[in-house]
Amino acid sequence: MSLVGGPLLVVVGIVLVVVTVGAVMGGPRWGPRWVGVVQRTVLVLSAQVVALVMVGLAVNDWGSFYGSWSDLFGGSTGVVTTAAGGHSAWDESHAGGGAPALQPTHWSDAKQYAQKGELGSVELAGRRSGQRARALVYLPPQYFDPADAGARFPVVEVFPGYPGEVQQLVTRLGFPSALLDGIRAHRLRPMILVMLNPSLVLPRDTECTNVAGGPQVVTFLTQDVPADLHANLRVTSGGWGVMGQSTGGYCAAKLAMMAPHQFVTAVSLSGYYNARHDSTTGDLWGGSIERRDLNDLDWRLAHLPAPAISLLVTIGSLEPGIEGLPGAQQFIGLVRPPMTARLVVVKNGAHNFHDYQSVRGTALAWLSDHLGAAGSQQPAFQAQGRQGDPRPG
């Protein structure tokens, strides 16, 4: 049973009612008094435990932090079991041409693709890294327009935070809907969204790192995913964007800085810019100070040539410390040409979906404006005027 959605909440709710009623009604009317006392004590403690579980499940359902039991307990390693030369889920179906065989969602049916686009699910398998991840892929309506049959589309990789669920990018943040609205209003260029979780081996937080002796996450996200998409979709070879929230924001900025040949622009929504080391990450760098420094974005800007990328940084004014507003300001202060960056501070904003959503339009507009220069192979696009975002300051 899924960790998100109504069924599990209903089951646990019924259990909570039963044990609570049992605790209130008391123990049996027969036998020694101590039997009833023990029974009532057990029922009261059980009711409290179930109530805490209920609260945890409700919070998880709201935030989609863990989508499955394997995400929570680490039952899925995220490592491909086939040989390194194995195929991804859509290769054979796409070999004859046409649209890839994405597993359909409730977003739209085939008759609506030309109006709404398609949101489908597919497993991406890494030939170089040996990693894999299930992604939600949004193809805009123009992908199905005969007039754009020869066009190749820019791509944006989109990440949730840790230990977030990919589905929240659709249900909580509404990126496909917002992109579609912007395309229809001629404010945003047609682009493909590839939404996936950068934490490939949950419950471990790999911080989008090629872990010493472990998962090669940077290789997967910067080389394997682009190669898989390029082999199966009409996408541009480079000039892509990358966007994420919280840990996903750190990943977005980091991947663009490490692979500017692939990602020319990035958006970090309440991300951070230092190399994190805690109980969820473990030792990511094999004890190497040099490897740690290379994964610290402040250190990279202070000691290495700046990459030719554009970066949008958003942060809530109420987010404290090195992973909040002071840390974002410190990072922006280190940016120098040819890198460009903009800091957007959400007034009275915090680290939550509501404030991420408040800068969603700004983020998509940034990506649309800074993706690889449009050429003859990309669908025609002429931007109209945009409405300003009233909240950021």
ZINORQUI-V873341 format. One record per run of one state. SS is the DSSP state (~ for helix, > for strand, _ for the rest). FROM is the first residue (numbers start at 0). LEN is the number of residues. Records with the same first field share a line. If there is no record, write none. Layout:
SS=FROM-LEN ; FROM-LEN
This chain:
_=0-5 ; 25-7 ; 63-5 ; 73-5 ; 79-11 ; 94-8 ; 104-5 ; 116-1 ; 125-5 ; 139-1 ; 144-1 ; 148-4 ; 153-1 ; 159-8 ; 171-3 ; 184-7 ; 195-14 ; 210-5 ; 232-2 ; 235-4 ; 245-1 ; 258-4 ; 269-19 ; 294-2 ; 303-6 ; 316-8 ; 334-5 ; 346-6 ; 358-1 ; 370-21 ; 392-1
~=5-20 ; 32-31 ; 68-5 ; 90-4 ; 109-7 ; 140-4 ; 145-3 ; 167-4 ; 174-10 ; 216-16 ; 246-12 ; 288-6 ; 296-7 ; 324-10 ; 352-6 ; 359-11
>=78-1 ; 102-2 ; 117-8 ; 130-9 ; 152-1 ; 154-5 ; 191-4 ; 209-1 ; 215-1 ; 234-1 ; 239-6 ; 262-7 ; 309-7 ; 339-7 ; 391-1
